[in-house]
């Protein structure tokens, strides 16, 4: 797909919060990755991203935010996902088209792995998105729709460090283990969830659709 798409790359911050009990069996299981059932039998998840620097062809994406919400009725790899996209309202027309291509999974790159798993696209909304990095906490807020935050899990010794997982996730080779903060909620499209205290991760990212 990369050969038929404009080249793009983004670097920045990423985190996720799902409804699984810590730790999510999609990543940590004796089964093949992404084949285990979620701890609740289904998965409601938020993926949030802040772009520090980025380009899509000749369009600059620096400073913009994006959130992807997904519902999976079973294991990750079984597909039949429903997704909703929330993209930064500050983006101009070209930036909006670029963000939608990247985060809808249609422009290749790491997010391209989910493209064949999606069966329902609920919609795309351009909204105010506040993404914050505060020490070992990551949060994203969309007024009247979502407030989701994750906090690093406590370690056995050094309180200044995170618990790191390596080579466990297709979107980031190194993840900090985390859990949803209080009131980590989303409500839209006639659906809602509360992932407070549930599984999470965060990472710095460097994504592109280059082969």
N, C-alpha and C positions, 0 to 999 in steps of 0.2 A: 504493500500500500504506500510505503514511503516514496516510491519512485513516481507515483501519480499524484502526489500531494505537494503543495508548497512546503518547503523546509521550515520547521519550527523548533524552537527550544525554549524551555522555561527553567529557571532556577529559583528556589525559594523555600517556603515552609509548607508542610503538609501534615494533617492529622485526621484520624478517623475515630468514630465511636459507634459501636454496634450494640445490639441487645443481648449478646452472649455473656454468660458468666465468665469472669476472668479465669483462664486465658482462652481466647477464641480457638476452637478446634479446627477452624479452617486452616490455621497456621501451625498449630501445635497439637499433633495427633500421631498415632501409629499408622493411620491410613495415609494414602497419598495426599499431598497438599490439596486443599479445596474440595475434597470429596466427603469429608465428615459432615454429618448433620449439625446444624447450629444447636447450641444447648437448649434453646426454646423450640426447636423444630423448624423455625423460620428465622430470617435475618432482616432486621431493620437497621440501616446503617447510614451514617453521614460521612462523606469525604469532603474535607475543606482544604483549600489551597490559597496561599498568598504568593504572588509572583514578585520576587525582588527584581529580577531582570528577565526579559523574555522578548522574543520576536516570532512573528508568523509571517514568512516571506519578508516583506519590507515594513511590516506593521509592528511598532513597538508596544509591548504589553507590560512595561515596568509599573509596579505598584498596584496592579489590579488583583481582584479576588474572585474566587469561584467556589461554589458548593454543589456537590452532586449527592442527592438523596436516592437510596435504592431500597426496594423491598424484594427479598428473595424467598419464595415459598418453601424452599428446601435447601440442600447443599449448594454452595457457591457454584460449583461446576455443572450443576443440573440445569442452570439457566432459568428461563421464564421470569426474568427480572422486570420490575417496573421501576422507572427512574424519573426524577424531576431535576431540572437544572436551575440554579440561581446564579446569575452572573452580574458583575459589577455595573451598576447604573451609570457610573462615571465614564464608561467606555464609549468611544465614538462609534460610528457605523462600522468602520473597518475592524476595529478592535472587538466589537460585538460578534461579528462574523467569525473572527479568529478564535475567540474564546468558546463560542458554540461548537466550532469544528473540533477543537482540542478536547473539550470536556464532555462532549456527546459521544466520544470514542471513535468518531468517523475519520479522524485525521491521522490515524496510526499512532506510533509511539507506545509507551507503557500502557496507557488507557485503552489502546486498541484491543487488548486482550479480552475486554468485556463486551466488545461489539456484538459477537455472535450469541451472547447470553441474554441480550435485551429483547424482550417481546413487546413491552408497552412503554411508550414515551409520553409521560403525563403532560409535559409542557416545559417551556423555558420562560423564566421571568427575569427581567433586569431590575434589580432592587438595590437599596443601600446595604452593603455588607461591611461589617466591622470585624476584622481579624486581628487578634492580639497574641503576642508572645510575651509572657511574664515568667521569667525563670523557667521552671519545670512545668509550667501550665500553658496550655494553648486554648483559645476560645474563638468562637465565631458567633455573630449575632445578626439576625435579619429581623427588623421590627415586625411584631405581630405574627411571625412565622416560626422562628427558631432561636433558641439560645443553647448552644452546645459547647461544653468545655471538657477537657481532659487534664488530669494531673498525673505526673509520673508516679509509678508505684514506689513504695519505700524500699530502700536497700538494707542489707543486713549490717553494713558498716558505715560507709561514707555517705553522709546525708546530702552531700553536694553532688553526688553522682546519680545517674539513672541505671536501670537494668536494661541492657542492650540485647537485642536479638539480631543475629546476622543471617543473611541469605534466607529469610523467611517470607518475604513479601515481594510481589512483582513490581510494586511501585517504589520501593526503597530498599536498598541492600542492607541498611542498618536502621533499626527501629528502636525507639525508646518505649518500653512497656508502660502503659498508663491505664487509667480507669476514668469513667465519666464522672464529672463533678455533679454536685447537687443541681437539680432543675435542668438537666440536659435534655431538652424537649424540642419536638418539632410537631407542627400541626398545619396541614394544608391538604387540598384536594380531597377533603372529606375523611382524611386519615390523621392519626396522631400517635406519637409514642413518647416514652420517657426512658432514656437510657442511663439515668443516674446510677453510678456505681458499677456500671457494666464495662465490658472490655474496650480498650482503646490503645492507640499507638500514635507516636508522632515522629517526624523525621525531617531532615533537610533533603531537598530533592534537586535533581538535575535531569530533567526529562527532555527528550527530543524524538523525532521520527527518523533520525539518521540511522542507516543500517550499520 
